[in-house]
C-alpha cells in the first residue's frame, strides 16, 4: 500500500511541475488517504501483535 502512496506523490509532483492543478490536487489527495490508511493498518498490526505475545 505504501508503494501506491509513493506513486501518487510522484504523479502529484510531476503534475504540479507542468501546472496541471486539478490532476496534482487529486493525486495528492489520493496519496494522503492511502498514507493514512497505511498508518492505521500499521498501528492495528502492532496492537494485534502485542496481544498474541
mmCIF entry with sequence, helices, sheets and N, C-alpha, C, O atoms, coordinates in Angstrom:
data_MODEL
# 
_entry.id   MODEL 
# 
_entity.id                         1 
_entity.type                       polymer 
_entity.pdbx_number_of_molecules   1 
# 
_entity_poly.entity_id                      1 
_entity_poly.type                           'polypeptide(L)' 
_entity_poly.nstd_linkage                   no 
_entity_poly.nstd_monomer                   no 
_entity_poly.pdbx_seq_one_letter_code       
;(UNK)(UNK)(UNK)(UNK)(UNK)(UNK)(UNK)(UNK)(UNK)(UNK)(UNK)(UNK)(UNK)(UNK)(UNK)(UNK)
(UNK)(UNK)(UNK)(UNK)(UNK)(UNK)(UNK)(UNK)(UNK)(UNK)(UNK)(UNK)(UNK)(UNK)(UNK)(UNK)
(UNK)(UNK)(UNK)(UNK)(UNK)(UNK)(UNK)(UNK)(UNK)(UNK)(UNK)(UNK)(UNK)(UNK)(UNK)(UNK)
(UNK)(UNK)(UNK)(UNK)(UNK)
;
_entity_poly.pdbx_seq_one_letter_code_can   XXXXXXXXXXXXXXXXXXXXXXXXXXXXXXXXXXXXXXXXXXXXXXXXXXXXX 
_entity_poly.pdbx_strand_id                 A 
# 
loop_
_entity_poly_seq.entity_id 
_entity_poly_seq.num 
_entity_poly_seq.mon_id 
_entity_poly_seq.hetero 
1 1  UNK n 
1 2  UNK n 
1 3  UNK n 
1 4  UNK n 
1 5  UNK n 
1 6  UNK n 
1 7  UNK n 
1 8  UNK n 
1 9  UNK n 
1 10 UNK n 
1 11 UNK n 
1 12 UNK n 
1 13 UNK n 
1 14 UNK n 
1 15 UNK n 
1 16 UNK n 
1 17 UNK n 
1 18 UNK n 
1 19 UNK n 
1 20 UNK n 
1 21 UNK n 
1 22 UNK n 
1 23 UNK n 
1 24 UNK n 
1 25 UNK n 
1 26 UNK n 
1 27 UNK n 
1 28 UNK n 
1 29 UNK n 
1 30 UNK n 
1 31 UNK n 
1 32 UNK n 
1 33 UNK n 
1 34 UNK n 
1 35 UNK n 
1 36 UNK n 
1 37 UNK n 
1 38 UNK n 
1 39 UNK n 
1 40 UNK n 
1 41 UNK n 
1 42 UNK n 
1 43 UNK n 
1 44 UNK n 
1 45 UNK n 
1 46 UNK n 
1 47 UNK n 
1 48 UNK n 
1 49 UNK n 
1 50 UNK n 
1 51 UNK n 
1 52 UNK n 
1 53 UNK n 
# 
_struct_asym.id          A 
_struct_asym.entity_id   1 
# 
loop_
_struct_conf.conf_type_id 
_struct_conf.id 
_struct_conf.pdbx_PDB_helix_id 
_struct_conf.beg_label_comp_id 
_struct_conf.beg_label_asym_id 
_struct_conf.beg_label_seq_id 
_struct_conf.pdbx_beg_PDB_ins_code 
_struct_conf.end_label_comp_id 
_struct_conf.end_label_asym_id 
_struct_conf.end_label_seq_id 
_struct_conf.pdbx_end_PDB_ins_code 
_struct_conf.beg_auth_comp_id 
_struct_conf.beg_auth_asym_id 
_struct_conf.beg_auth_seq_id 
_struct_conf.end_auth_comp_id 
_struct_conf.end_auth_asym_id 
_struct_conf.end_auth_seq_id 
_struct_conf.pdbx_PDB_helix_class 
_struct_conf.details 
_struct_conf.pdbx_PDB_helix_length 
HELX_P HELX_P1 AA1 UNK A 2  ? UNK A 18 ? UNK A 2  UNK A 18 1 ? 17 
HELX_P HELX_P2 AA2 UNK A 21 ? UNK A 52 ? UNK A 21 UNK A 52 1 ? 32 
# 
_struct_conf_type.id          HELX_P 
_struct_conf_type.criteria    ? 
_struct_conf_type.reference   ? 
# 
loop_
_atom_site.group_PDB 
_atom_site.id 
_atom_site.type_symbol 
_atom_site.label_atom_id 
_atom_site.label_alt_id 
_atom_site.label_comp_id 
_atom_site.label_asym_id 
_atom_site.label_entity_id 
_atom_site.label_seq_id 
_atom_site.pdbx_PDB_ins_code 
_atom_site.Cartn_x 
_atom_site.Cartn_y 
_atom_site.Cartn_z 
_atom_site.occupancy 
_atom_site.B_iso_or_equiv 
_atom_site.pdbx_formal_charge 
_atom_site.auth_seq_id 
_atom_site.auth_comp_id 
_atom_site.auth_asym_id 
_atom_site.auth_atom_id 
_atom_site.pdbx_PDB_model_num 
ATOM 1   N N  . UNK A 1 1  ? 0.828  -1.190  0.000   1.00 0.00 ? 1  UNK A N  1 
ATOM 2   C CA . UNK A 1 1  ? 0.000  0.000   0.000   1.00 0.00 ? 1  UNK A CA 1 
ATOM 3   C C  . UNK A 1 1  ? 0.872  1.253   0.000   1.00 0.00 ? 1  UNK A C  1 
ATOM 4   O O  . UNK A 1 1  ? 0.504  2.273   -0.581  1.00 0.00 ? 1  UNK A O  1 
ATOM 5   N N  . UNK A 1 2  ? 2.021  1.168   0.651   1.00 0.00 ? 2  UNK A N  1 
ATOM 6   C CA . UNK A 1 2  ? 2.922  2.310   0.670   1.00 0.00 ? 2  UNK A CA 1 
ATOM 7   C C  . UNK A 1 2  ? 3.448  2.611   -0.729  1.00 0.00 ? 2  UNK A C  1 
ATOM 8   O O  . UNK A 1 2  ? 3.749  3.759   -1.056  1.00 0.00 ? 2  UNK A O  1 
ATOM 9   N N  . UNK A 1 3  ? 3.557  1.567   -1.550  1.00 0.00 ? 3  UNK A N  1 
ATOM 10  C CA . UNK A 1 3  ? 4.015  1.749   -2.931  1.00 0.00 ? 3  UNK A CA 1 
ATOM 11  C C  . UNK A 1 3  ? 3.051  2.660   -3.698  1.00 0.00 ? 3  UNK A C  1 
ATOM 12  O O  . UNK A 1 3  ? 3.481  3.538   -4.445  1.00 0.00 ? 3  UNK A O  1 
ATOM 13  N N  . UNK A 1 4  ? 1.735  2.444   -3.508  1.00 0.00 ? 4  UNK A N  1 
ATOM 14  C CA . UNK A 1 4  ? 0.735  3.278   -4.191  1.00 0.00 ? 4  UNK A CA 1 
ATOM 15  C C  . UNK A 1 4  ? 0.818  4.728   -3.725  1.00 0.00 ? 4  UNK A C  1 
ATOM 16  O O  . UNK A 1 4  ? 0.643  5.651   -4.521  1.00 0.00 ? 4  UNK A O  1 
ATOM 17  N N  . UNK A 1 5  ? 1.086  4.928   -2.434  1.00 0.00 ? 5  UNK A N  1 
ATOM 18  C CA . UNK A 1 5  ? 1.228  6.282   -1.914  1.00 0.00 ? 5  UNK A CA 1 
ATOM 19  C C  . UNK A 1 5  ? 2.379  6.998   -2.604  1.00 0.00 ? 5  UNK A C  1 
ATOM 20  O O  . UNK A 1 5  ? 2.243  8.149   -3.018  1.00 0.00 ? 5  UNK A O  1 
ATOM 21  N N  . UNK A 1 6  ? 3.507  6.317   -2.727  1.00 0.00 ? 6  UNK A N  1 
ATOM 22  C CA . UNK A 1 6  ? 4.676  6.910   -3.376  1.00 0.00 ? 6  UNK A CA 1 
ATOM 23  C C  . UNK A 1 6  ? 4.386  7.205   -4.842  1.00 0.00 ? 6  UNK A C  1 
ATOM 24  O O  . UNK A 1 6  ? 4.795  8.246   -5.357  1.00 0.00 ? 6  UNK A O  1 
ATOM 25  N N  . UNK A 1 7  ? 3.687  6.305   -5.516  1.00 0.00 ? 7  UNK A N  1 
ATOM 26  C CA . UNK A 1 7  ? 3.333  6.526   -6.922  1.00 0.00 ? 7  UNK A CA 1 
ATOM 27  C C  . UNK A 1 7  ? 2.464  7.776   -7.079  1.00 0.00 ? 7  UNK A C  1 
ATOM 28  O O  . UNK A 1 7  ? 2.714  8.601   -7.958  1.00 0.00 ? 7  UNK A O  1 
ATOM 29  N N  . UNK A 1 8  ? 1.439  7.917   -6.222  1.00 0.00 ? 8  UNK A N  1 
ATOM 30  C CA . UNK A 1 8  ? 0.565  9.084   -6.329  1.00 0.00 ? 8  UNK A CA 1 
ATOM 31  C C  . UNK A 1 8  ? 1.280  10.380  -5.946  1.00 0.00 ? 8  UNK A C  1 
ATOM 32  O O  . UNK A 1 8  ? 0.971  11.438  -6.494  1.00 0.00 ? 8  UNK A O  1 
ATOM 33  N N  . UNK A 1 9  ? 2.227  10.313  -5.017  1.00 0.00 ? 9  UNK A N  1 
ATOM 34  C CA . UNK A 1 9  ? 3.011  11.509  -4.680  1.00 0.00 ? 9  UNK A CA 1 
ATOM 35  C C  . UNK A 1 9  ? 3.861  11.931  -5.871  1.00 0.00 ? 9  UNK A C  1 
ATOM 36  O O  . UNK A 1 9  ? 3.964  13.121  -6.172  1.00 0.00 ? 9  UNK A O  1 
ATOM 37  N N  . UNK A 1 10 ? 4.470  10.964  -6.549  1.00 0.00 ? 10 UNK A N  1 
ATOM 38  C CA . UNK A 1 10 ? 5.285  11.282  -7.732  1.00 0.00 ? 10 UNK A CA 1 
ATOM 39  C C  . UNK A 1 10 ? 4.406  11.872  -8.836  1.00 0.00 ? 10 UNK A C  1 
ATOM 40  O O  . UNK A 1 10 ? 4.798  12.837  -9.491  1.00 0.00 ? 10 UNK A O  1 
ATOM 41  N N  . UNK A 1 11 ? 3.226  11.296  -9.042  1.00 0.00 ? 11 UNK A N  1 
ATOM 42  C CA . UNK A 1 11 ? 2.295  11.846  -10.039 1.00 0.00 ? 11 UNK A CA 1 
ATOM 43  C C  . UNK A 1 11 ? 1.920  13.276  -9.683  1.00 0.00 ? 11 UNK A C  1 
ATOM 44  O O  . UNK A 1 11 ? 1.865  14.139  -10.559 1.00 0.00 ? 11 UNK A O  1 
ATOM 45  N N  . UNK A 1 12 ? 1.661  13.534  -8.407  1.00 0.00 ? 12 UNK A N  1 
ATOM 46  C CA . UNK A 1 12 ? 1.296  14.879  -7.965  1.00 0.00 ? 12 UNK A CA 1 
ATOM 47  C C  . UNK A 1 12 ? 2.429  15.871  -8.196  1.00 0.00 ? 12 UNK A C  1 
ATOM 48  O O  . UNK A 1 12 ? 2.188  17.003  -8.616  1.00 0.00 ? 12 UNK A O  1 
ATOM 49  N N  . UNK A 1 13 ? 3.664  15.452  -7.924  1.00 0.00 ? 13 UNK A N  1 
ATOM 50  C CA . UNK A 1 13 ? 4.816  16.342  -8.119  1.00 0.00 ? 13 UNK A CA 1 
ATOM 51  C C  . UNK A 1 13 ? 5.017  16.644  -9.598  1.00 0.00 ? 13 UNK A C  1 
ATOM 52  O O  . UNK A 1 13 ? 5.234  17.797  -9.973  1.00 0.00 ? 13 UNK A O  1 
ATOM 53  N N  . UNK A 1 14 ? 4.947  15.616  -10.439 1.00 0.00 ? 14 UNK A N  1 
ATOM 54  C CA . UNK A 1 14 ? 5.126  15.822  -11.883 1.00 0.00 ? 14 UNK A CA 1 
ATOM 55  C C  . UNK A 1 14 ? 4.015  16.717  -12.427 1.00 0.00 ? 14 UNK A C  1 
ATOM 56  O O  . UNK A 1 14 ? 4.279  17.625  -13.215 1.00 0.00 ? 14 UNK A O  1 
ATOM 57  N N  . UNK A 1 15 ? 2.773  16.464  -12.010 1.00 0.00 ? 15 UNK A N  1 
ATOM 58  C CA . UNK A 1 15 ? 1.662  17.287  -12.484 1.00 0.00 ? 15 UNK A CA 1 
ATOM 59  C C  . UNK A 1 15 ? 1.801  18.732  -12.001 1.00 0.00 ? 15 UNK A C  1 
ATOM 60  O O  . UNK A 1 15 ? 1.461  19.664  -12.729 1.00 0.00 ? 15 UNK A O  1 
ATOM 61  N N  . UNK A 1 16 ? 2.294  18.919  -10.789 1.00 0.00 ? 16 UNK A N  1 
ATOM 62  C CA . UNK A 1 16 ? 2.484  20.280  -10.274 1.00 0.00 ? 16 UNK A CA 1 
ATOM 63  C C  . UNK A 1 16 ? 3.564  21.019  -11.059 1.00 0.00 ? 16 UNK A C  1 
ATOM 64  O O  . UNK A 1 16 ? 3.450  22.221  -11.298 1.00 0.00 ? 16 UNK A O  1 
ATOM 65  N N  . UNK A 1 17 ? 4.607  20.300  -11.456 1.00 0.00 ? 17 UNK A N  1 
ATOM 66  C CA . UNK A 1 17 ? 5.680  20.924  -12.237 1.00 0.00 ? 17 UNK A CA 1 
ATOM 67  C C  . UNK A 1 17 ? 5.138  21.428  -13.581 1.00 0.00 ? 17 UNK A C  1 
ATOM 68  O O  . UNK A 1 17 ? 5.498  22.515  -14.035 1.00 0.00 ? 17 UNK A O  1 
ATOM 69  N N  . UNK A 1 18 ? 4.273  20.629  -14.210 1.00 0.00 ? 18 UNK A N  1 
ATOM 70  C CA . UNK A 1 18 ? 3.724  21.017  -15.504 1.00 0.00 ? 18 UNK A CA 1 
ATOM 71  C C  . UNK A 1 18 ? 2.503  21.920  -15.385 1.00 0.00 ? 18 UNK A C  1 
ATOM 72  O O  . UNK A 1 18 ? 1.980  22.382  -16.399 1.00 0.00 ? 18 UNK A O  1 
ATOM 73  N N  . UNK A 1 19 ? 2.041  22.178  -14.170 1.00 0.00 ? 19 UNK A N  1 
ATOM 74  C CA . UNK A 1 19 ? 0.962  23.131  -13.973 1.00 0.00 ? 19 UNK A CA 1 
ATOM 75  C C  . UNK A 1 19 ? -0.440 22.571  -14.094 1.00 0.00 ? 19 UNK A C  1 
ATOM 76  O O  . UNK A 1 19 ? -1.391 23.335  -14.260 1.00 0.00 ? 19 UNK A O  1 
ATOM 77  N N  . UNK A 1 20 ? -0.595 21.264  -14.017 1.00 0.00 ? 20 UNK A N  1 
ATOM 78  C CA . UNK A 1 20 ? -1.926 20.669  -14.067 1.00 0.00 ? 20 UNK A CA 1 
ATOM 79  C C  . UNK A 1 20 ? -2.500 20.651  -12.660 1.00 0.00 ? 20 UNK A C  1 
ATOM 80  O O  . UNK A 1 20 ? -2.360 19.662  -11.941 1.00 0.00 ? 20 UNK A O  1 
ATOM 81  N N  . UNK A 1 21 ? -3.143 21.740  -12.267 1.00 0.00 ? 21 UNK A N  1 
ATOM 82  C CA . UNK A 1 21 ? -3.619 21.912  -10.896 1.00 0.00 ? 21 UNK A CA 1 
ATOM 83  C C  . UNK A 1 21 ? -4.593 20.849  -10.447 1.00 0.00 ? 21 UNK A C  1 
ATOM 84  O O  . UNK A 1 21 ? -4.450 20.302  -9.354  1.00 0.00 ? 21 UNK A O  1 
ATOM 85  N N  . UNK A 1 22 ? -5.584 20.543  -11.274 1.00 0.00 ? 22 UNK A N  1 
ATOM 86  C CA . UNK A 1 22 ? -6.594 19.564  -10.876 1.00 0.00 ? 22 UNK A CA 1 
ATOM 87  C C  . UNK A 1 22 ? -6.028 18.168  -10.694 1.00 0.00 ? 22 UNK A C  1 
ATOM 88  O O  . UNK A 1 22 ? -6.396 17.448  -9.765  1.00 0.00 ? 22 UNK A O  1 
ATOM 89  N N  . UNK A 1 23 ? -5.123 17.794  -11.599 1.00 0.00 ? 23 UNK A N  1 
ATOM 90  C CA . UNK A 1 23 ? -4.532 16.456  -11.525 1.00 0.00 ? 23 UNK A CA 1 
ATOM 91  C C  . UNK A 1 23 ? -3.637 16.334  -10.300 1.00 0.00 ? 23 UNK A C  1 
ATOM 92  O O  . UNK A 1 23 ? -3.676 15.323  -9.599  1.00 0.00 ? 23 UNK A O  1 
ATOM 93  N N  . UNK A 1 24 ? -2.834 17.354  -10.042 1.00 0.00 ? 24 UNK A N  1 
ATOM 94  C CA . UNK A 1 24 ? -1.917 17.275  -8.901  1.00 0.00 ? 24 UNK A CA 1 
ATOM 95  C C  . UNK A 1 24 ? -2.685 17.286  -7.584  1.00 0.00 ? 24 UNK A C  1 
ATOM 96  O O  . UNK A 1 24 ? -2.300 16.597  -6.639  1.00 0.00 ? 24 UNK A O  1 
ATOM 97  N N  . UNK A 1 25 ? -3.773 18.064  -7.511  1.00 0.00 ? 25 UNK A N  1 
ATOM 98  C CA . UNK A 1 25 ? -4.588 18.077  -6.289  1.00 0.00 ? 25 UNK A CA 1 
ATOM 99  C C  . UNK A 1 25 ? -5.229 16.724  -6.046  1.00 0.00 ? 25 UNK A C  1 
ATOM 100 O O  . UNK A 1 25 ? -5.262 16.245  -4.912  1.00 0.00 ? 25 UNK A O  1 
ATOM 101 N N  . UNK A 1 26 ? -5.737 16.108  -7.100  1.00 0.00 ? 26 UNK A N  1 
ATOM 102 C CA . UNK A 1 26 ? -6.386 14.799  -6.963  1.00 0.00 ? 26 UNK A CA 1 
ATOM 103 C C  . UNK A 1 26 ? -5.374 13.736  -6.560  1.00 0.00 ? 26 UNK A C  1 
ATOM 104 O O  . UNK A 1 26 ? -5.647 12.930  -5.671  1.00 0.00 ? 26 UNK A O  1 
ATOM 105 N N  . UNK A 1 27 ? -4.211 13.725  -7.201  1.00 0.00 ? 27 UNK A N  1 
ATOM 106 C CA . UNK A 1 27 ? -3.191 12.720  -6.880  1.00 0.00 ? 27 UNK A CA 1 
ATOM 107 C C  . UNK A 1 27 ? -2.672 12.907  -5.458  1.00 0.00 ? 27 UNK A C  1 
ATOM 108 O O  . UNK A 1 27 ? -2.443 11.928  -4.748  1.00 0.00 ? 27 UNK A O  1 
ATOM 109 N N  . UNK A 1 28 ? -2.486 14.152  -5.041  1.00 0.00 ? 28 UNK A N  1 
ATOM 110 C CA . UNK A 1 28 ? -2.022 14.408  -3.677  1.00 0.00 ? 28 UNK A CA 1 
ATOM 111 C C  . UNK A 1 28 ? -3.080 13.983  -2.662  1.00 0.00 ? 28 UNK A C  1 
ATOM 112 O O  . UNK A 1 28 ? -2.747 13.444  -1.607  1.00 0.00 ? 28 UNK A O  1 
ATOM 113 N N  . UNK A 1 29 ? -4.339 14.221  -2.974  1.00 0.00 ? 29 UNK A N  1 
ATOM 114 C CA . UNK A 1 29 ? -5.421 13.802  -2.077  1.00 0.00 ? 29 UNK A CA 1 
ATOM 115 C C  . UNK A 1 29 ? -5.487 12.292  -1.940  1.00 0.00 ? 29 UNK A C  1 
ATOM 116 O O  . UNK A 1 29 ? -5.654 11.771  -0.837  1.00 0.00 ? 29 UNK A O  1 
ATOM 117 N N  . UNK A 1 30 ? -5.355 11.585  -3.058  1.00 0.00 ? 30 UNK A N  1 
ATOM 118 C CA . UNK A 1 30 ? -5.368 10.121  -3.029  1.00 0.00 ? 30 UNK A CA 1 
ATOM 119 C C  . UNK A 1 30 ? -4.169 9.607   -2.233  1.00 0.00 ? 30 UNK A C  1 
ATOM 120 O O  . UNK A 1 30 ? -4.302 8.669   -1.446  1.00 0.00 ? 30 UNK A O  1 
ATOM 121 N N  . UNK A 1 31 ? -3.012 10.210  -2.434  1.00 0.00 ? 31 UNK A N  1 
ATOM 122 C CA . UNK A 1 31 ? -1.808 9.786   -1.712  1.00 0.00 ? 31 UNK A CA 1 
ATOM 123 C C  . UNK A 1 31 ? -1.983 9.978   -0.208  1.00 0.00 ? 31 UNK A C  1 
ATOM 124 O O  . UNK A 1 31 ? -1.552 9.133   0.578   1.00 0.00 ? 31 UNK A O  1 
ATOM 125 N N  . UNK A 1 32 ? -2.611 11.083  0.199   1.00 0.00 ? 32 UNK A N  1 
ATOM 126 C CA . UNK A 1 32 ? -2.842 11.323  1.630   1.00 0.00 ? 32 UNK A CA 1 
ATOM 127 C C  . UNK A 1 32 ? -3.767 10.274  2.220   1.00 0.00 ? 32 UNK A C  1 
ATOM 128 O O  . UNK A 1 32 ? -3.501 9.748   3.300   1.00 0.00 ? 32 UNK A O  1 
ATOM 129 N N  . UNK A 1 33 ? -4.844 9.967   1.526   1.00 0.00 ? 33 UNK A N  1 
ATOM 130 C CA . UNK A 1 33 ? -5.804 8.986   2.029   1.00 0.00 ? 33 UNK A CA 1 
ATOM 131 C C  . UNK A 1 33 ? -5.143 7.615   2.164   1.00 0.00 ? 33 UNK A C  1 
ATOM 132 O O  . UNK A 1 33 ? -5.291 6.955   3.193   1.00 0.00 ? 33 UNK A O  1 
ATOM 133 N N  . UNK A 1 34 ? -4.421 7.189   1.142   1.00 0.00 ? 34 UNK A N  1 
ATOM 134 C CA . UNK A 1 34 ? -3.761 5.886   1.188   1.00 0.00 ? 34 UNK A CA 1 
ATOM 135 C C  . UNK A 1 34 ? -2.711 5.848   2.297   1.00 0.00 ? 34 UNK A C  1 
ATOM 136 O O  . UNK A 1 34 ? -2.561 4.832   2.975   1.00 0.00 ? 34 UNK A O  1 
ATOM 137 N N  . UNK A 1 35 ? -1.985 6.952   2.484   1.00 0.00 ? 35 UNK A N  1 
ATOM 138 C CA . UNK A 1 35 ? -0.974 7.016   3.534   1.00 0.00 ? 35 UNK A CA 1 
ATOM 139 C C  . UNK A 1 35 ? -1.607 6.859   4.909   1.00 0.00 ? 35 UNK A C  1 
ATOM 140 O O  . UNK A 1 35 ? -1.090 6.114   5.742   1.00 0.00 ? 35 UNK A O  1 
ATOM 141 N N  . UNK A 1 36 ? -2.728 7.555   5.164   1.00 0.00 ? 36 UNK A N  1 
ATOM 142 C CA . UNK A 1 36 ? -3.365 7.451   6.473   1.00 0.00 ? 36 UNK A CA 1 
ATOM 143 C C  . UNK A 1 36 ? -3.963 6.061   6.703   1.00 0.00 ? 36 UNK A C  1 
ATOM 144 O O  . UNK A 1 36 ? -3.946 5.560   7.828   1.00 0.00 ? 36 UNK A O  1 
ATOM 145 N N  . UNK A 1 37 ? -4.487 5.440   5.657   1.00 0.00 ? 37 UNK A N  1 
ATOM 146 C CA . UNK A 1 37 ? -4.973 4.063   5.785   1.00 0.00 ? 37 UNK A CA 1 
ATOM 147 C C  . UNK A 1 37 ? -3.805 3.140   6.131   1.00 0.00 ? 37 UNK A C  1 
ATOM 148 O O  . UNK A 1 37 ? -3.943 2.248   6.968   1.00 0.00 ? 37 UNK A O  1 
ATOM 149 N N  . UNK A 1 38 ? -2.670 3.352   5.494   1.00 0.00 ? 38 UNK A N  1 
ATOM 150 C CA . UNK A 1 38 ? -1.472 2.561   5.765   1.00 0.00 ? 38 UNK A CA 1 
ATOM 151 C C  . UNK A 1 38 ? -1.042 2.714   7.225   1.00 0.00 ? 38 UNK A C  1 
ATOM 152 O O  . UNK A 1 38 ? -0.706 1.726   7.878   1.00 0.00 ? 38 UNK A O  1 
ATOM 153 N N  . UNK A 1 39 ? -1.050 3.942   7.739   1.00 0.00 ? 39 UNK A N  1 
ATOM 154 C CA . UNK A 1 39 ? -0.662 4.196   9.128   1.00 0.00 ? 39 UNK A CA 1 
ATOM 155 C C  . UNK A 1 39 ? -1.611 3.481   10.088  1.00 0.00 ? 39 UNK A C  1 
ATOM 156 O O  . UNK A 1 39 ? -1.165 2.866   11.057  1.00 0.00 ? 39 UNK A O  1 
ATOM 157 N N  . UNK A 1 40 ? -2.915 3.560   9.825   1.00 0.00 ? 40 UNK A N  1 
ATOM 158 C CA . UNK A 1 40 ? -3.901 2.891   10.677  1.00 0.00 ? 40 UNK A CA 1 
ATOM 159 C C  . UNK A 1 40 ? -3.685 1.381   10.670  1.00 0.00 ? 40 UNK A C  1 
ATOM 160 O O  . UNK A 1 40 ? -3.752 0.742   11.721  1.00 0.00 ? 40 UNK A O  1 
ATOM 161 N N  . UNK A 1 41 ? -3.428 0.809   9.505   1.00 0.00 ? 41 UNK A N  1 
ATOM 162 C CA . UNK A 1 41 ? -3.190 -0.634  9.424   1.00 0.00 ? 41 UNK A CA 1 
ATOM 163 C C  . UNK A 1 41 ? -1.919 -1.045  10.161  1.00 0.00 ? 41 UNK A C  1 
ATOM 164 O O  . UNK A 1 41 ? -1.876 -2.109  10.779  1.00 0.00 ? 41 UNK A O  1 
ATOM 165 N N  . UNK A 1 42 ? -0.897 -0.218  10.100  1.00 0.00 ? 42 UNK A N  1 
ATOM 166 C CA . UNK A 1 42 ? 0.341  -0.499  10.841  1.00 0.00 ? 42 UNK A CA 1 
ATOM 167 C C  . UNK A 1 42 ? 0.059  -0.509  12.342  1.00 0.00 ? 42 UNK A C  1 
ATOM 168 O O  . UNK A 1 42 ? 0.514  -1.407  13.051  1.00 0.00 ? 42 UNK A O  1 
ATOM 169 N N  . UNK A 1 43 ? -0.686 0.481   12.831  1.00 0.00 ? 43 UNK A N  1 
ATOM 170 C CA . UNK A 1 43 ? -0.999 0.559   14.261  1.00 0.00 ? 43 UNK A CA 1 
ATOM 171 C C  . UNK A 1 43 ? -1.822 -0.649  14.692  1.00 0.00 ? 43 UNK A C  1 
ATOM 172 O O  . UNK A 1 43 ? -1.559 -1.240  15.739  1.00 0.00 ? 43 UNK A O  1 
ATOM 173 N N  . UNK A 1 44 ? -2.816 -1.014  13.890  1.00 0.00 ? 44 UNK A N  1 
ATOM 174 C CA . UNK A 1 44 ? -3.632 -2.194  14.211  1.00 0.00 ? 44 UNK A CA 1 
ATOM 175 C C  . UNK A 1 44 ? -2.761 -3.443  14.236  1.00 0.00 ? 44 UNK A C  1 
ATOM 176 O O  . UNK A 1 44 ? -2.918 -4.282  15.123  1.00 0.00 ? 44 UNK A O  1 
ATOM 177 N N  . UNK A 1 45 ? -1.859 -3.580  13.296  1.00 0.00 ? 45 UNK A N  1 
ATOM 178 C CA . UNK A 1 45 ? -0.973 -4.742  13.252  1.00 0.00 ? 45 UNK A CA 1 
ATOM 179 C C  . UNK A 1 45 ? -0.088 -4.812  14.494  1.00 0.00 ? 45 UNK A C  1 
ATOM 180 O O  . UNK A 1 45 ? 0.118  -5.886  15.058  1.00 0.00 ? 45 UNK A O  1 
ATOM 181 N N  . UNK A 1 46 ? 0.430  -3.667  14.911  1.00 0.00 ? 46 UNK A N  1 
ATOM 182 C CA . UNK A 1 46 ? 1.277  -3.647  16.101  1.00 0.00 ? 46 UNK A CA 1 
ATOM 183 C C  . UNK A 1 46 ? 0.487  -3.999  17.356  1.00 0.00 ? 46 UNK A C  1 
ATOM 184 O O  . UNK A 1 46 ? 0.985  -4.725  18.216  1.00 0.00 ? 46 UNK A O  1 
ATOM 185 N N  . UNK A 1 47 ? -0.728 -3.499  17.468  1.00 0.00 ? 47 UNK A N  1 
ATOM 186 C CA . UNK A 1 47 ? -1.562 -3.803  18.624  1.00 0.00 ? 47 UNK A CA 1 
ATOM 187 C C  . UNK A 1 47 ? -1.909 -5.291  18.649  1.00 0.00 ? 47 UNK A C  1 
ATOM 188 O O  . UNK A 1 47 ? -1.849 -5.927  19.701  1.00 0.00 ? 47 UNK A O  1 
ATOM 189 N N  . UNK A 1 48 ? -2.266 -5.836  17.509  1.00 0.00 ? 48 UNK A N  1 
ATOM 190 C CA . UNK A 1 48 ? -2.633 -7.252  17.436  1.00 0.00 ? 48 UNK A CA 1 
ATOM 191 C C  . UNK A 1 48 ? -1.410 -8.144  17.733  1.00 0.00 ? 48 UNK A C  1 
ATOM 192 O O  . UNK A 1 48 ? -1.549 -9.201  18.349  1.00 0.00 ? 48 UNK A O  1 
ATOM 193 N N  . UNK A 1 49 ? -0.243 -7.725  17.302  1.00 0.00 ? 49 UNK A N  1 
ATOM 194 C CA . UNK A 1 49 ? 0.976  -8.490  17.554  1.00 0.00 ? 49 UNK A CA 1 
ATOM 195 C C  . UNK A 1 49 ? 1.282  -8.545  19.041  1.00 0.00 ? 49 UNK A C  1 
ATOM 196 O O  . UNK A 1 49 ? 1.756  -9.565  19.541  1.00 0.00 ? 49 UNK A O  1 
ATOM 197 N N  . UNK A 1 50 ? 1.018  -7.464  19.747  1.00 0.00 ? 50 UNK A N  1 
ATOM 198 C CA . UNK A 1 50 ? 1.261  -7.428  21.199  1.00 0.00 ? 50 UNK A CA 1 
ATOM 199 C C  . UNK A 1 50 ? 0.298  -8.351  21.928  1.00 0.00 ? 50 UNK A C  1 
ATOM 200 O O  . UNK A 1 50 ? 0.671  -8.922  22.953  1.00 0.00 ? 50 UNK A O  1 
ATOM 201 N N  . UNK A 1 51 ? -0.928 -8.520  21.438  1.00 0.00 ? 51 UNK A N  1 
ATOM 202 C CA . UNK A 1 51 ? -1.915 -9.396  22.091  1.00 0.00 ? 51 UNK A CA 1 
ATOM 203 C C  . UNK A 1 51 ? -1.520 -10.863 21.946  1.00 0.00 ? 51 UNK A C  1 
ATOM 204 O O  . UNK A 1 51 ? -1.783 -11.667 22.841  1.00 0.00 ? 51 UNK A O  1 
ATOM 205 N N  . UNK A 1 52 ? -0.894 -11.213 20.833  1.00 0.00 ? 52 UNK A N  1 
ATOM 206 C CA . UNK A 1 52 ? -0.505 -12.595 20.604  1.00 0.00 ? 52 UNK A CA 1 
ATOM 207 C C  . UNK A 1 52 ? 0.629  -12.983 21.542  1.00 0.00 ? 52 UNK A C  1 
ATOM 208 O O  . UNK A 1 52 ? 0.617  -14.074 22.112  1.00 0.00 ? 52 UNK A O  1 
ATOM 209 N N  . UNK A 1 53 ? 1.606  -12.103 21.706  1.00 0.00 ? 53 UNK A N  1 
ATOM 210 C CA . UNK A 1 53 ? 2.730  -12.410 22.567  1.00 0.00 ? 53 UNK A CA 1 
ATOM 211 C C  . UNK A 1 53 ? 2.457  -11.856 23.927  1.00 0.00 ? 53 UNK A C  1 
ATOM 212 O O  . UNK A 1 53 ? 3.283  -11.999 24.829  1.00 0.00 ? 53 UNK A O  1 
# 
